[in-house]
Structure formats: structure tokens, C-alpha cells
Amino acid sequence: MKTRLTPAQIQLLKDDLCTELATYLADDYHCTPQEAIEMLYTSETFERLQDDATGLYYQSPGYVYSFLQNELKSARVA
């Protein structure tokens, strides 16, 4: 039997993941929590995370952070 997550449970997973991602950003980029949140919220990775169909909310913070790091590195080079 397959258990489905409720919308509230999915949102909680997303919120927790965003907290972890912002912490990683603040540590790695030596920025304030506010700057880290802004970096996250303006990213394509965040947009994908908000789309339930991607299932990113169900992945580990490290896995999702690898996408965010690649996105940020690409943006800095361009």
C-alpha cells in the first residue's frame, strides 16, 4: 500500500529543505542569512523545488544543493 503525503506534509518538507539550503549557502558563500535566502528564492532550483511534480522536496538537502551550486556557478561565469 502506497502512502500519499498531504499538501501540509509536502510544504513542511519544502520548508525544512529551504532552511537547510539557506544554511549551506550562508556557510559556503560567507553571506548573511537574509542574503542566502534571497539567493535561494531567486534561483531556478527554488522554482523547481516549489513544483510538486519534480519531487525535489523528497530529496536530500545535499542532492538539491548540488543543483543549486551548479546553477550559481553557471550564473557567475555567464
PyMOL CGO cylinders between C-alpha atoms (Angstrom):
from pymol import cmd
from pymol.cgo import CYLINDER

trace = [
    CYLINDER, 0.00, 0.00, 0.00, 1.34, 3.39, -1.05, 0.3, 1, 1, 1, 1, 1, 1,
    CYLINDER, 1.34, 3.39, -1.05, 1.07, 6.28, 1.42, 0.3, 1, 1, 1, 1, 1, 1,
    CYLINDER, 1.07, 6.28, 1.42, 0.46, 9.73, -0.03, 0.3, 1, 1, 1, 1, 1, 1,
    CYLINDER, 0.46, 9.73, -0.03, 1.73, 12.86, 1.62, 0.3, 1, 1, 1, 1, 1, 1,
    CYLINDER, 1.73, 12.86, 1.62, -0.75, 15.59, 2.41, 0.3, 1, 1, 1, 1, 1, 1,
    CYLINDER, -0.75, 15.59, 2.41, -0.19, 19.08, 1.00, 0.3, 1, 1, 1, 1, 1, 1,
    CYLINDER, -0.19, 19.08, 1.00, 0.75, 20.25, 4.51, 0.3, 1, 1, 1, 1, 1, 1,
    CYLINDER, 0.75, 20.25, 4.51, 3.36, 17.49, 4.82, 0.3, 1, 1, 1, 1, 1, 1,
    CYLINDER, 3.36, 17.49, 4.82, 4.82, 18.37, 1.42, 0.3, 1, 1, 1, 1, 1, 1,
    CYLINDER, 4.82, 18.37, 1.42, 5.03, 22.04, 2.41, 0.3, 1, 1, 1, 1, 1, 1,
    CYLINDER, 5.03, 22.04, 2.41, 6.79, 21.11, 5.64, 0.3, 1, 1, 1, 1, 1, 1,
    CYLINDER, 6.79, 21.11, 5.64, 9.37, 19.10, 3.67, 0.3, 1, 1, 1, 1, 1, 1,
    CYLINDER, 9.37, 19.10, 3.67, 9.92, 22.06, 1.34, 0.3, 1, 1, 1, 1, 1, 1,
    CYLINDER, 9.92, 22.06, 1.34, 10.28, 24.48, 4.24, 0.3, 1, 1, 1, 1, 1, 1,
    CYLINDER, 10.28, 24.48, 4.24, 12.80, 22.26, 6.02, 0.3, 1, 1, 1, 1, 1, 1,
    CYLINDER, 12.80, 22.26, 6.02, 14.75, 21.78, 2.82, 0.3, 1, 1, 1, 1, 1, 1,
    CYLINDER, 14.75, 21.78, 2.82, 14.85, 25.53, 2.18, 0.3, 1, 1, 1, 1, 1, 1,
    CYLINDER, 14.85, 25.53, 2.18, 16.17, 26.10, 5.69, 0.3, 1, 1, 1, 1, 1, 1,
    CYLINDER, 16.17, 26.10, 5.69, 18.98, 23.62, 5.07, 0.3, 1, 1, 1, 1, 1, 1,
    CYLINDER, 18.98, 23.62, 5.07, 19.78, 25.10, 1.65, 0.3, 1, 1, 1, 1, 1, 1,
    CYLINDER, 19.78, 25.10, 1.65, 19.93, 28.65, 3.04, 0.3, 1, 1, 1, 1, 1, 1,
    CYLINDER, 19.93, 28.65, 3.04, 22.27, 27.45, 5.80, 0.3, 1, 1, 1, 1, 1, 1,
    CYLINDER, 22.27, 27.45, 5.80, 24.56, 25.81, 3.24, 0.3, 1, 1, 1, 1, 1, 1,
    CYLINDER, 24.56, 25.81, 3.24, 24.58, 28.99, 1.15, 0.3, 1, 1, 1, 1, 1, 1,
    CYLINDER, 24.58, 28.99, 1.15, 25.38, 31.21, 4.13, 0.3, 1, 1, 1, 1, 1, 1,
    CYLINDER, 25.38, 31.21, 4.13, 28.25, 28.93, 5.13, 0.3, 1, 1, 1, 1, 1, 1,
    CYLINDER, 28.25, 28.93, 5.13, 29.70, 28.39, 1.65, 0.3, 1, 1, 1, 1, 1, 1,
    CYLINDER, 29.70, 28.39, 1.65, 29.33, 31.95, 0.36, 0.3, 1, 1, 1, 1, 1, 1,
    CYLINDER, 29.33, 31.95, 0.36, 30.04, 33.69, 3.69, 0.3, 1, 1, 1, 1, 1, 1,
    CYLINDER, 30.04, 33.69, 3.69, 26.88, 35.76, 3.47, 0.3, 1, 1, 1, 1, 1, 1,
    CYLINDER, 26.88, 35.76, 3.47, 24.12, 36.74, 5.87, 0.3, 1, 1, 1, 1, 1, 1,
    CYLINDER, 24.12, 36.74, 5.87, 21.07, 34.52, 6.29, 0.3, 1, 1, 1, 1, 1, 1,
    CYLINDER, 21.07, 34.52, 6.29, 18.99, 37.19, 4.51, 0.3, 1, 1, 1, 1, 1, 1,
    CYLINDER, 18.99, 37.19, 4.51, 21.37, 37.20, 1.53, 0.3, 1, 1, 1, 1, 1, 1,
    CYLINDER, 21.37, 37.20, 1.53, 21.32, 33.39, 1.45, 0.3, 1, 1, 1, 1, 1, 1,
    CYLINDER, 21.32, 33.39, 1.45, 17.52, 33.34, 1.44, 0.3, 1, 1, 1, 1, 1, 1,
    CYLINDER, 17.52, 33.34, 1.44, 17.47, 35.89, -1.39, 0.3, 1, 1, 1, 1, 1, 1,
    CYLINDER, 17.47, 35.89, -1.39, 19.93, 33.79, -3.40, 0.3, 1, 1, 1, 1, 1, 1,
    CYLINDER, 19.93, 33.79, -3.40, 17.74, 30.73, -2.87, 0.3, 1, 1, 1, 1, 1, 1,
    CYLINDER, 17.74, 30.73, -2.87, 14.38, 32.39, -3.56, 0.3, 1, 1, 1, 1, 1, 1,
    CYLINDER, 14.38, 32.39, -3.56, 15.58, 33.91, -6.83, 0.3, 1, 1, 1, 1, 1, 1,
    CYLINDER, 15.58, 33.91, -6.83, 17.01, 30.64, -8.15, 0.3, 1, 1, 1, 1, 1, 1,
    CYLINDER, 17.01, 30.64, -8.15, 15.61, 28.24, -10.72, 0.3, 1, 1, 1, 1, 1, 1,
    CYLINDER, 15.61, 28.24, -10.72, 16.29, 25.47, -8.25, 0.3, 1, 1, 1, 1, 1, 1,
    CYLINDER, 16.29, 25.47, -8.25, 13.82, 27.07, -5.83, 0.3, 1, 1, 1, 1, 1, 1,
    CYLINDER, 13.82, 27.07, -5.83, 11.22, 27.30, -8.59, 0.3, 1, 1, 1, 1, 1, 1,
    CYLINDER, 11.22, 27.30, -8.59, 11.69, 23.60, -9.33, 0.3, 1, 1, 1, 1, 1, 1,
    CYLINDER, 11.69, 23.60, -9.33, 11.50, 22.79, -5.63, 0.3, 1, 1, 1, 1, 1, 1,
    CYLINDER, 11.50, 22.79, -5.63, 8.13, 24.54, -5.42, 0.3, 1, 1, 1, 1, 1, 1,
    CYLINDER, 8.13, 24.54, -5.42, 6.76, 22.41, -8.28, 0.3, 1, 1, 1, 1, 1, 1,
    CYLINDER, 6.76, 22.41, -8.28, 5.42, 19.26, -6.60, 0.3, 1, 1, 1, 1, 1, 1,
    CYLINDER, 5.42, 19.26, -6.60, 5.72, 17.33, -9.86, 0.3, 1, 1, 1, 1, 1, 1,
    CYLINDER, 5.72, 17.33, -9.86, 9.54, 17.44, -9.72, 0.3, 1, 1, 1, 1, 1, 1,
    CYLINDER, 9.54, 17.44, -9.72, 9.65, 15.56, -6.43, 0.3, 1, 1, 1, 1, 1, 1,
    CYLINDER, 9.65, 15.56, -6.43, 12.67, 17.60, -5.32, 0.3, 1, 1, 1, 1, 1, 1,
    CYLINDER, 12.67, 17.60, -5.32, 11.04, 18.15, -1.93, 0.3, 1, 1, 1, 1, 1, 1,
    CYLINDER, 11.04, 18.15, -1.93, 11.54, 14.43, -1.32, 0.3, 1, 1, 1, 1, 1, 1,
    CYLINDER, 11.54, 14.43, -1.32, 15.31, 14.50, -1.96, 0.3, 1, 1, 1, 1, 1, 1,
    CYLINDER, 15.31, 14.50, -1.96, 18.16, 15.10, 0.47, 0.3, 1, 1, 1, 1, 1, 1,
    CYLINDER, 18.16, 15.10, 0.47, 19.39, 18.65, 1.07, 0.3, 1, 1, 1, 1, 1, 1,
    CYLINDER, 19.39, 18.65, 1.07, 22.82, 17.72, -0.29, 0.3, 1, 1, 1, 1, 1, 1,
    CYLINDER, 22.82, 17.72, -0.29, 21.35, 16.42, -3.53, 0.3, 1, 1, 1, 1, 1, 1,
    CYLINDER, 21.35, 16.42, -3.53, 19.24, 19.54, -4.12, 0.3, 1, 1, 1, 1, 1, 1,
    CYLINDER, 19.24, 19.54, -4.12, 22.14, 21.78, -3.06, 0.3, 1, 1, 1, 1, 1, 1,
    CYLINDER, 22.14, 21.78, -3.06, 24.29, 20.27, -5.81, 0.3, 1, 1, 1, 1, 1, 1,
    CYLINDER, 24.29, 20.27, -5.81, 21.78, 21.59, -8.36, 0.3, 1, 1, 1, 1, 1, 1,
    CYLINDER, 21.78, 21.59, -8.36, 21.79, 24.99, -6.71, 0.3, 1, 1, 1, 1, 1, 1,
    CYLINDER, 21.79, 24.99, -6.71, 25.60, 25.13, -6.66, 0.3, 1, 1, 1, 1, 1, 1,
    CYLINDER, 25.60, 25.13, -6.66, 25.77, 24.28, -10.35, 0.3, 1, 1, 1, 1, 1, 1,
    CYLINDER, 25.77, 24.28, -10.35, 23.18, 26.94, -11.11, 0.3, 1, 1, 1, 1, 1, 1,
    CYLINDER, 23.18, 26.94, -11.11, 25.06, 29.60, -9.14, 0.3, 1, 1, 1, 1, 1, 1,
    CYLINDER, 25.06, 29.60, -9.14, 28.40, 28.68, -10.71, 0.3, 1, 1, 1, 1, 1, 1,
    CYLINDER, 28.40, 28.68, -10.71, 26.89, 28.91, -14.18, 0.3, 1, 1, 1, 1, 1, 1,
    CYLINDER, 26.89, 28.91, -14.18, 25.37, 32.30, -13.41, 0.3, 1, 1, 1, 1, 1, 1,
    CYLINDER, 25.37, 32.30, -13.41, 28.70, 33.69, -12.19, 0.3, 1, 1, 1, 1, 1, 1,
    CYLINDER, 28.70, 33.69, -12.19, 30.55, 32.55, -15.29, 0.3, 1, 1, 1, 1, 1, 1,
    CYLINDER, 30.55, 32.55, -15.29, 27.99, 33.96, -17.71, 0.3, 1, 1, 1, 1, 1, 1,
]
cmd.load_cgo(trace, "trace")
